[in-house]
């Protein structure tokens, strides 16, 4: 079946512009996670949802970052007034249930964001 | 802060040799531990996970890992490396929170 998809795969933008990154999770998956991965580092947590409810946004670095999942499926991560330090790979993952801590998270291919 | 530490950002082995990738965790309570693999231009793929059911965990592609509480370790091994194993490997941890906390990764190179 289809895995987690993300679009665009690559995004180049100029400093100060807003960007919206999209994540389409595996159908039926309850939980959706956003991570950011800098070059040479492991992914770092940004935020996650169970259904449409944002459960934890403690990893969002500042108020320029926001995320939504209005219908409990597709999610959008928005970065306003982008800065060069926002350049990274943004990864989305989904998980079948919101209950168990050890449920596998299925990752998408990521969106490579470059801010010039 | 509770975390995982991967020793060695780059590991090289010869094809057919033992693969050993090291991961140590710091946690005051038994964590859930994972190993993920990342191939170029692909998403992370789960290799195996420890959920306290058994200390020796077998995963895909011939990999396994042993949870050792006394050493706070969860090292990943494979008896015989294959060229297709070349990738970046991440150890990850989750505790009371749902999200994964990743180590910094180990790039595995397999030499012919």
Interface residues (C-beta under 8 A of the other chain):
Chain A: X3 X4 X31 X33 X35 X40 X41 X42 X43 X44 X45 X48 X55 X56 X59 X91 X93 X98 X101 X102 X104 X105 X106 X107 X108 X109 X110
Chain B: X9 X32 X36 X41 X42 X43 X44 X45 X46 X49 X51 X90 X92 X94 X95 X96 X97 X98 X99 X100 X101 X102 X103 X104 X105
